[in-house]
Amino acid sequence: FGGGFAAETIREPRAPGHPPTGPPPAYHDFGCAQIIRRIDGGYVGCCDMRRDSLSVGF
């Protein structure tokens, strides 16, 4: 398990019996997109439905 997590971040869930899992091996083989576009009178946003993503504008 990598990604720059602190060791205690990984240890804590394991203690009560909840082993952390990473994404499936092919998860990062293909990219994803979040898009926000300005339109007349506002904005429209959309996300790639194959990922757990969210397009947010403020």
C-alpha positions in Angstrom: 0.0 0.0 0.0 1.6 3.2 -1.1 0.7 6.7 -2.0 2.5 8.6 0.7 0.2 7.7 3.5 1.6 7.8 7.0 2.1 4.4 8.6 -0.4 5.0 11.4 -3.1 5.9 8.7 -2.8 2.3 7.4 -2.3 0.7 10.9 -5.4 2.2 12.6 -8.1 0.6 10.4 -6.4 -2.8 10.6 -6.5 -2.9 14.4 -10.3 -3.5 14.6 -10.2 -5.9 11.7 -10.8 -3.6 8.7 -7.9 -4.1 6.3 -7.5 -1.2 3.8 -7.6 -2.1 0.2 -6.3 -0.3 -2.8 -7.9 0.2 -6.2 -7.9 -2.7 -8.6 -4.7 -3.2 -10.7 -6.2 -1.7 -13.9 -7.9 1.3 -12.2 -5.4 3.8 -13.3 -4.8 2.4 -16.8 -7.4 4.8 -18.3 -7.9 8.4 -17.3 -11.1 10.2 -16.3 -12.5 13.7 -16.6 -14.3 16.3 -14.7 -15.5 19.3 -16.8 -17.1 22.6 -15.8 -18.0 25.0 -18.7 -19.3 28.5 -18.5 -22.5 29.0 -20.5 -24.9 31.9 -21.0 -26.5 32.5 -17.6 -24.4 30.0 -15.6 -22.3 26.9 -15.7 -22.7 23.2 -16.6 -20.6 20.5 -15.1 -20.2 16.8 -15.7 -18.1 13.9 -14.5 -16.9 10.6 -15.8 -19.4 8.1 -14.5 -16.8 5.3 -14.4 -15.1 7.0 -11.4 -16.1 8.3 -8.0 -15.8 11.9 -9.1 -17.6 15.2 -8.7 -17.4 18.4 -10.7 -17.8 21.4 -8.4 -17.5 25.1 -9.2 -17.5 28.1 -6.8 
